[in-house]
Amino acid sequence: MTKVTLLALLALSATGADVDGDRDDGDDGEGAEEEAWEQQMNSLKSEIMSLSPQQVRARFGEIRPKREPPPRQSKIDHFVVLYMENHAADQIFGCMGLPGFDGIPPEGRKVPHDPDNPALGSVNISCGTADYVCKSGPSYDKYTGKFRAADMIHSGRYPYGGPAAQDDKYSYVHGLEAGDAATAARMYAPEQLPIKWALAKAFGVFNKLFTAVPGPSNPNHLFTQSGTSCGMKDNKLYDDCGGPTKTFPQMTIYDNLRMHNVSFAMYMNSTCGLDGHPACHGEDPITTDSPSAINTPDVAMEGVARHQDRFMSQTIFYERAANGTLPSFSWLHPPIQACDHPCNDVAKGERLLKDVYEALRASPKWNKTLLFVGYDDAGGYYDHVVPPFEGT
């Protein structure tokens, strides 16, 4: 199912980067020491899946970061990610009439109850009927493709019956309900989401960006931050699928950033770490929610948990945006009530997006920042596009 993602290339002012002190001015970046560093990193990468969390942390402590960050492009100094929850592309952007976007036509879209018997009626996929606070959670099964009922056996077996086996006309059998229960079939009109509409028109939206796993939050949070779900396709922990530990051991983007001396931080909607408040931390203890925490870092990934010194209050994010000192990479955790997860109020998600955008827009680094807003999965909402299974 399509994954809603908003890409805003924010035109910020062209002053030089000012990152937060990750550079090591020691002379360890050349010759034999550079080669030894590469050997240490390659060895750790090859063994990390078999090491305990304690062993991995010890090994990381033995490897000094490179002296200088690697060469990069010159246009962007600050990459900011706002990671939101559980919406399909059609539900948010499908009715905006964006040029080139494969969405919902203005008159709506009809999905038959039974394609072979039109007399049974249809579900109308309608624009402007979605509630800010849904009355019940969306019911559409976005993980089983768009097979007709008799062909559901193909949904778990490659090659899934071939490209002709799926069609949007079979969506009704996957939980696309009518009447008061039709949360999944109700789309937002652009006027209901003025912030997303304004940014989508001014900047851009990915037309067809799909979740890495046709599944719920946990595996997609894992994939987004580490490039793998370790075989996990459900909201579970590593030992639930045969792993030796509860936590997931793979390296993450944060590990690579740290080891290459690229500055980063994970920001939480909290007063943690401010004015004597306790330090920021993830969920404790580790539970099945920990790999896909919404308002805190996903500490069921060891490659997140070992960087607790980079967990910070969003107060610091806004301060750094204002003075142009954001790190090279910022990951923003929304508060639960403003993350767009059903059935939270999407108006609060709109306000959060506006606050983040305006903070960057007013920054002295306005010409050097990229904002990426992503949704972890489709969350039970209908989308008319047949999910691809090859060439993705």
C-alpha positions in Angstrom: 0.0 0.0 0.0 1.3 3.4 -0.8 3.1 5.2 1.9 2.3 8.9 2.3 5.5 10.9 2.2 5.9 14.7 1.9 9.2 16.0 0.6 9.8 19.7 1.2 13.0 21.0 -0.3 13.1 24.0 1.9 15.0 27.0 0.5 17.0 28.3 3.4 19.8 30.9 3.4 23.2 30.0 2.1 25.4 30.4 5.1 27.9 27.6 5.9 27.1 24.6 8.1 27.5 24.9 11.8 27.2 21.4 13.4 27.3 20.4 17.0 30.8 19.4 17.8 31.1 15.9 16.5 34.5 16.5 14.8 37.6 15.0 16.2 40.7 17.1 15.3 43.1 14.3 16.0 45.3 13.0 13.1 43.9 9.5 12.6 42.3 9.8 9.2 45.2 8.6 6.9 47.3 5.7 6.0 47.5 2.7 8.3 45.1 4.1 10.8 42.5 4.6 8.1 42.9 1.1 6.9 42.7 -0.3 10.5 39.5 1.7 11.0 37.9 0.2 7.9 38.9 -3.3 9.1 37.3 -2.7 12.5 34.1 -1.4 11.0 33.8 -4.3 8.5 34.5 -6.8 11.2 31.8 -5.3 13.4 29.3 -5.3 10.6 29.9 -8.9 9.7 29.6 -10.1 13.4 27.0 -7.8 14.8 24.0 -10.2 14.4 25.8 -12.8 16.6 27.0 -10.4 19.4 25.2 -9.5 22.6 24.2 -5.9 23.1 27.0 -5.5 25.6 29.6 -6.8 23.2 28.5 -4.5 20.5 28.6 -1.5 22.7 32.1 -2.4 23.8 33.2 -2.8 20.2 31.8 0.5 19.3 33.7 2.1 22.1 36.9 0.7 20.6 36.4 2.4 17.2 37.2 6.0 17.0 35.1 8.1 14.6 36.8 9.3 11.5 38.4 12.7 11.9 36.3 14.4 9.2 32.9 13.6 7.8 33.0 12.1 4.3 32.7 14.4 1.2 29.1 15.3 0.3 27.0 17.6 -1.9 27.0 21.3 -1.2 23.3 22.1 -1.4 22.0 20.7 1.9 23.6 21.0 5.4 20.6 19.9 7.5 18.3 16.9 6.8 15.2 16.9 9.0 12.7 13.9 9.2 9.3 14.2 10.8 8.0 10.6 11.1 4.2 10.4 11.4 1.8 7.5 11.7 -0.6 5.3 9.7 -2.1 7.0 6.7 -2.3 6.0 3.0 -1.5 8.4 0.2 -5.0 8.6 -1.2 -6.5 9.5 2.1 -4.4 12.6 2.6 -3.2 13.7 -0.9 -5.5 11.8 -3.2 -8.2 14.6 -3.5 -5.8 17.5 -3.8 -5.7 17.4 -7.6 -1.9 17.6 -7.5 -0.3 17.6 -11.0 0.9 14.1 -11.9 -0.4 12.5 -8.7 -2.3 9.3 -9.1 -5.2 10.0 -6.7 -9.0 10.1 -6.4 -11.0 11.9 -9.1 -13.2 14.8 -8.0 -16.4 12.8 -8.4 -15.0 10.0 -6.2 -14.3 6.4 -7.0 -16.7 3.5 -6.8 -15.5 0.0 -5.6 -18.1 -2.8 -6.3 -19.2 -5.2 -3.6 -18.9 -7.9 -6.2 -17.4 -7.1 -9.6 -19.4 -10.0 -11.1 -22.7 -8.8 -9.7 -23.1 -5.0 -10.0 -26.6 -5.3 -8.5 -25.0 -5.7 -5.1 -23.9 -2.1 -5.1 -20.6 -0.4 -4.4 -18.7 1.6 -1.8 -18.1 5.3 -2.8 -14.6 6.5 -2.1 -15.5 10.1 -1.5 -13.5 13.3 -1.0 -14.2 15.7 1.9 -15.9 13.1 4.1 -13.1 12.1 6.5 -13.4 13.2 10.1 -10.7 15.0 12.0 -11.2 12.5 14.7 -12.4 9.2 13.3 -15.3 7.5 15.0 -13.7 4.0 14.7 -10.4 2.7 13.4 -10.0 2.1 9.7 -10.9 -1.5 8.6 -9.1 -2.0 5.3 -6.6 -4.8 5.2 -3.7 -3.1 3.5 -1.4 -6.2 3.9 -3.2 -8.7 1.6 -3.0 -7.0 -1.7 -6.0 -6.7 -3.9 -6.9 -10.3 -4.7 -10.4 -11.6 -5.3 -11.5 -13.8 -2.4 -11.0 -17.1 -4.4 -7.4 -16.2 -5.1 -6.3 -15.2 -1.6 -4.0 -18.2 -1.5 -1.7 -16.2 -3.7 -1.3 -13.4 -1.2 1.5 -15.2 0.7 3.2 -17.0 -2.2 5.5 -15.5 -4.7 4.9 -14.7 -7.6 1.5 -13.8 -6.1 -0.5 -15.0 -9.1 1.2 -12.6 -11.5 0.3 -8.9 -12.1 -3.2 -9.8 -13.5 -4.3 -11.4 -10.2 -4.8 -8.2 -8.3 -7.2 -5.3 -9.1 -8.7 -2.5 -7.2 -12.2 -3.8 -8.0 -11.6 -6.5 -5.4 -10.9 -4.1 -2.6 -14.3 -4.6 -1.0 -13.5 -8.2 0.1 -10.5 -6.7 2.1 -12.6 -4.8 4.6 -13.7 -1.8 2.6 -16.9 -1.0 4.5 -19.8 1.3 3.8 -22.0 3.4 5.9 -21.0 4.7 9.4 -18.1 2.1 9.5 -16.5 3.4 6.3 -13.6 5.2 8.0 -11.1 3.6 5.5 -13.1 4.9 2.5 -13.4 8.6 3.5 -10.8 10.9 2.0 -9.8 14.4 3.2 -10.6 17.4 1.0 -7.6 19.7 0.6 -9.4 22.4 2.5 -9.5 20.1 5.6 -5.7 19.9 5.6 -4.5 23.4 4.7 -0.9 22.9 5.9 -0.3 19.7 4.0 -2.1 21.1 1.0 0.0 24.3 1.0 3.3 22.4 1.3 2.3 19.8 -1.3 1.6 22.6 -3.8 4.7 24.6 -3.0 7.2 21.7 -2.7 6.3 18.2 -3.6 4.8 14.7 -2.8 6.1 11.3 -3.8 3.5 9.9 -6.1 4.1 6.2 -5.4 6.3 5.5 -2.4 5.5 2.2 -0.8 6.2 0.8 2.7 9.2 -1.4 2.8 7.2 -4.2 4.4 3.5 -4.9 3.6 2.8 -4.8 7.3 2.3 -2.7 10.5 4.5 -0.2 12.3 7.3 -2.3 13.8 8.9 -3.8 10.7 8.6 -0.4 8.9 10.2 1.6 11.7 13.0 -1.0 11.6 13.4 -0.7 7.9 13.3 3.1 7.8 16.2 3.4 10.3 18.3 0.3 9.6 17.4 -1.0 6.1 16.0 -4.3 7.4 13.3 -5.7 9.7 15.4 -8.8 10.5 12.7 -10.9 9.0 10.0 -9.4 11.2 6.6 -8.7 9.6 4.5 -8.1 12.7 4.5 -5.9 15.8 6.8 -8.2 17.8 10.3 -8.3 19.3 13.4 -10.1 17.9 13.1 -13.2 20.1 9.6 -13.7 18.8 11.0 -14.7 15.4 13.9 -16.8 16.7 16.4 -14.0 17.7 18.6 -14.6 20.7 17.6 -11.3 22.3 14.5 -9.2 22.7 16.2 -6.2 21.0 17.2 -6.0 17.3 21.0 -6.1 16.8 21.5 -4.6 13.3 23.4 -1.4 12.6 21.3 1.7 12.0 21.7 5.0 10.2 22.7 6.5 13.6 25.6 4.1 13.9 26.9 5.0 10.5 26.4 8.7 11.1 28.3 8.5 14.4 31.2 6.5 13.1 31.6 8.9 10.2 31.5 12.0 12.4 28.2 13.3 11.0 26.2 15.1 13.6 22.7 13.9 14.5 20.0 14.1 17.2 16.6 12.5 17.9 14.1 15.0 19.3 11.2 14.2 21.6 8.2 16.3 22.6 9.2 16.4 26.2 11.0 18.6 28.8 13.5 15.7 29.3 17.0 16.9 29.9 16.0 20.6 30.5 16.4 22.6 33.7 17.2 19.6 35.9 14.6 17.2 34.4 15.7 13.6 34.0 17.7 12.8 30.8 15.7 11.7 27.7 15.2 8.0 27.2 13.1 5.6 25.2 10.4 3.2 26.4 11.3 1.2 29.5 11.0 -1.7 29.8 11.3 -3.1 26.3 7.9 -4.1 25.0 6.3 -5.0 21.7 5.7 -1.3 21.2 9.4 -0.4 21.6 10.5 -1.1 18.0 7.9 1.4 16.8 7.5 4.0 19.5 5.8 7.1 18.4 6.8 9.9 20.8 10.2 8.4 21.9 13.1 6.7 20.0 12.7 3.1 18.9 15.0 1.6 21.6 14.2 -2.0 20.8 16.8 -1.4 18.1 20.2 -1.5 19.8 21.4 0.8 17.1 19.0 3.5 18.5 19.4 2.7 22.2 23.2 3.1 22.3 22.9 6.7 21.2 20.9 7.9 24.2 23.2 10.9 24.5 21.6 12.2 21.3 18.0 11.9 22.6 16.9 15.5 23.2 13.9 17.7 23.9 12.2 19.3 20.9 12.8 22.6 22.8 16.4 22.2 21.7 15.3 21.5 18.1 13.4 24.8 17.9 16.3 26.7 19.6 18.8 25.2 17.2 16.6 25.9 14.2 16.3 29.5 15.3 20.0 30.1 15.5 21.1 27.9 12.6 22.9 25.2 14.5 20.8 22.1 13.8 22.9 18.9 13.4 23.3 17.4 9.9 20.5 14.9 10.6 17.5 15.4 12.8 14.8 12.9 13.6 11.6 14.3 15.1 9.3 12.2 17.2 5.7 13.6 17.3 3.7 13.6 20.4 1.1 10.8 20.3 -1.9 13.2 20.1 -0.3 15.0 17.1 1.1 12.1 15.2 -1.9 11.6 12.9 -2.4 8.0 14.1 -6.1 7.1 14.0 -8.1 8.1 15.8 -6.1 11.1 17.1 -7.1 14.6 15.9 -5.4 15.3 12.5 -5.8 19.0 13.2 -3.1 18.6 15.9 -0.9 16.9 13.3 -1.4 19.9 11.0 -0.4 22.2 13.8 2.8 20.2 14.5 3.7 20.2 10.8 3.2 24.0 10.7 5.3 24.5 13.8 8.2 22.5 12.4 8.0 24.1 8.9 7.8 27.6 10.3 10.8 27.0 12.6 12.9 25.9 9.6 11.4 28.7 7.4 12.6 31.3 9.9 16.0 29.8 10.4 19.1 31.5 9.1 19.9 28.1 7.4 16.6 28.3 5.3 18.5 27.7 2.0 20.4 24.7 3.3 17.7 22.5 4.9 15.7 19.6 3.6 12.5 18.5 5.4 11.1 15.0 4.8 7.7 14.1 6.3 7.0 10.4 6.2 4.3 8.0 7.4 5.3 4.6 8.6 2.5 2.5 7.1 -1.0 2.9 5.5 -2.7 2.3 8.8 -5.9 0.5 7.6 -6.8 3.2 5.1 -7.8 2.4 1.5 -5.6 3.3 -1.4 -6.5 2.4 -5.0 -3.0 1.6 -6.2 -2.2 -2.1 -6.5 1.0 -2.7 -4.5 4.0 -3.8 -6.6 6.0 -6.9 -5.8 8.9 -6.6 -8.2 11.2 -3.8 -9.3 10.6 -1.8 -6.1 
